[in-house]
Amino acid sequence: MVIGKVINRVVSTRKYETLQGYKLLVIEPFNGVDKEWFIAADTIGAGEGELVLVSFGSAVQHALHQHAPIDAVVVGIVDQAPDGL
């Protein structure tokens, strides 16, 4: 899992059928020196500027309402940033 900041959202007029209903967010990670942005699906209502907890890999499918081609999902909104962030 990674803590990151929501910096934007992805707007898509057409997408794969099983992606319907998932909001897609652009996340900037706070781990290490690699600050490469990535896209994560969100069903819990995270918004721009919020710190979020993101899960990756096979565990993602357990957090989804239906099987979808998603490899990162927001699983929590962080209320208080850890020291150093």
N, C-alpha and C positions, 0 to 999 in steps of 0.2 A: 504494500500500500504506500501511497504517496500523499503528502499534504501539498496542495497547490492553491493558487489564486485564480478565480474565474476572471478572465480578462475580456471575454466577448462571447457571443453565441454564433452558431452557424445557422444561416437561413437557407432552407432548401425547398424549392417548389416541387421537386420530384425526388423520391428516394425509394429504396427497396421496401417492399410491402411490409415486412416485419419490423421496419424501423419507424413505422407510423406510431405516433404517440410518445416517442422519446424526444426530449429536447436535447440538442447537441451543443455542448459548451467547449470553448477554447480555454485550456488550462495551462498556466505557467507553473511548473513544479518548483518547490523550494528545497529540493534535496541536492546536495553536492554542487558541483560547478556547472553541470549540464543544465542549461535553462531552456532547452528546446521545448516549444509548446506542443501540446497534443490535444486530441479531441476526446471527450468523454460523454457518454449518455447520462441523462439526469432524469429521474422521476420523482425526486424529493423536493424540488422547487428552489434549487440554489440560484442565486442571482449574481450579476456582475459585481466584482469587487469583494466577494465573500471568499473566505478560506474554506476549502473542502477537502475531504478525505476520499481518495480515489483508489479503487481496487482494479487489478489487472488479471489477465490470464483466464484460466478455466473457472476460477471462482466467480467470475462475472456472471456466468449463466445462472447462478443461484440467486442473484439479485434482480433478475429480469422477470417481467410478467409473462413473457413468451420467448422462445428461442429466437435469437437474432444475431446477425454478424457484427457483434460489438465486442471489443477487447478491452475497454476501459469504461467504468461506470462510477458515478458519484454515489458513495454509500453513507456520507455524513457531512454535515455542515459544522465547521469548527467554531465554537463560541469564543474561545480565548486562545490566541496564538501562543505556542510554546516559546520559551526564552530563546532568543537568537534569531527569530524570524522577523 
